[in-house]
Amino acid sequence: MTKALSVQLELALRSLAALVVALVTIVFTLPALAHASLLSAQPADGSVLAEAPTELVLTFNEPVSPLAVLLVGLDGASSPLDTVSAIGNALRIALPPDQAAGTHVISWRAISADGHPIAGTTSFSLGAASAEPAAAGVVPLHTEVTALLWVTRIILYVGIFFGAGGAAFRVLSPVIPEPARRLSRVSAVAGMGAALLIIGLQGLDILGLGIGDMLQGNVWTVGVVSVYGQTSVVALGALVAALVALGVKSDGFGKSMGIVAIVLVGLAVTLSGHASAAQPQWLMKPALFFHVVAIAWWVGALYPLILLLRADRRLATPALLNFSRAIPFAVAPLVVSGLVLAVVQLGMPGPAWLTGYGAILAAKLVALAALFAIASWNRWALTTPAAAGDAGAIRRMRRAIMGEIFLILIIVCLVSGWRFTPPPRALALEQPATMELSLAEGDLVAAIRMVPARVGPVDFTIGFSTANGAVVSPKAVRVSLTPTGSDLAPTTRSAEDDGAGHWSAADVPLLLPGAWTLEVEVRVSDFELVRLNGEISVTP
């Protein structure tokens, strides 16, 4: 490797390191985000009941599997609830029959279909709420595990792109320069180490444990059977195939193993993640497969091409021409599959594109636009003169390919962040049918149901009771909503008595996503007016 190329690589790696440090800082400071969300609980969170319920039903926006459920008693002691069944998008948790009066807290932890853990608590009271409810023993989400998962995923991506992708370069050229072969081997070995670590870290993430619990046997058992564990196992197979392809002398066998490696890379990525779990599966999994295979093949060819262009032109020309002829067949499926994935995850352009997931996509699209521009310049302006031996064209192409490598590393860092950012597809389902909350003021309790909790017309249904569960029948009810931090005037509607003990306000327009202040004005009697206040969240 020449001094000039070494300097360019050093500058690129320094810039990449700065980006990694910045993103790791963000990961440590942001709360962990799961991709399954609780829609409702029955009994509703915070409700006051006259009779003990036999079960708690938690409904989510997608199927989940239970990991642990604890009942925290009035004395703060917790006991496991083992009779839990997952039916559709709901968890049905059997409750013990001997429930004392006061507030009971249920702490739960589950894992969604795309492999992301989610935890929370819900509570209800019998007769009346306890003066000081017991603290829930929720297992914390450890930020150091989250950050290490992000870093190891970057290393795994580098391993499969430069390792398996580098091995697939044998399809284009029987000659792989020794420095490129060495880089691919180092990348593959690093990726294998990262894949193994991801299994353990995923086990920690699922169980809600810290890095100090890494050596517990159940951590690795849980990690390897998770969908991310399955991805890691298949990725290990891809990297082993890549090492074989890079090590054998037989050109035909080497090409075959290179193809096996890159196909396994595509299969590995389709086994986990929010895109792999999205519907329709018949469209999303093939789109994800072709997207990853195309980018891995492209990335793996870049560094060998740089070195060949610095060596004998007679060695570089066949590989360069083969790459130039093949690159449209990689870019086309890359673009089409990328559009499919973006539309399914984000929906059509609108407010959902302004979420954290959309911000990462926007940054990726900017990097991709620059990448495609450089690739087009190489393909249409530089390939022919470089193949003919034009020294200036060869020099410019080497620099352009270095720029491609740097942009791809940035893209790898960005897409690794999607592991921790719910797609708008999931956010739009967080509260699709029902949002339930309970407000209290003095002895009056309001159980409120909001359908749907999204921008647009919303229906409110409200039931009233005393703190000990006795039904209250108001004379009049009015609902008022004001967007938090906005200068908009409140939206106010009078509720109507449905004759069955509930008050309804239909088609209340909520025009902005985000937090809203809710006020329920209750005319309990001719001489008593009670106002209950709370906050709701409205999704785009």
Secondary structure, 3 states (H helix, E strand, C coil): CCHHHHHHHHHHHHHHHHHHHHHHHHHHHCCCCCCCCEEEEECCCCEEECCCCCEEEEEECCCEEEEEEEEECCCCCEEECCCEEEECCEEEEECCCCCCCEEEEEEEEEEECCCCEEEEEEEEEECCCCCCCCCCCCCCCCHHHHHHHHHHHHHHHHHHHHHHHHHHHHHCCCCCCHHHHHHHHHHHHHHHHHHHHHHHHHHHHHHCCCHHHCCCHHHHHHHHHCHHHHHHHHHHHHHHHHHHHHHCCCHHHHHHHHHHHHHHHHHHHCCCCHHHHCCCHHHHHHHHHHHHHHHHHHHHHHHHHHHHHHCCHHHHHHHHHHHHHHHHHHHHHHHHHHHHHHHHHHCCCCHHHHCHHHHHHHHHHHHHHHHHHHHHHHHHHHHHHHHCCCHHHHHHHHHHHHHHHHHHHHHHHHHHHHHHCCCHHHHCCCCCCCEEEEEEECCEEEEEEEECCECEEEEEEEEEEECCCCECCCCEEEEEEEECCCCCCCEEEEEEECCCCEEEEEEEEECCCEEEEEEEEEEEECCEEEEEEEEEEEEC
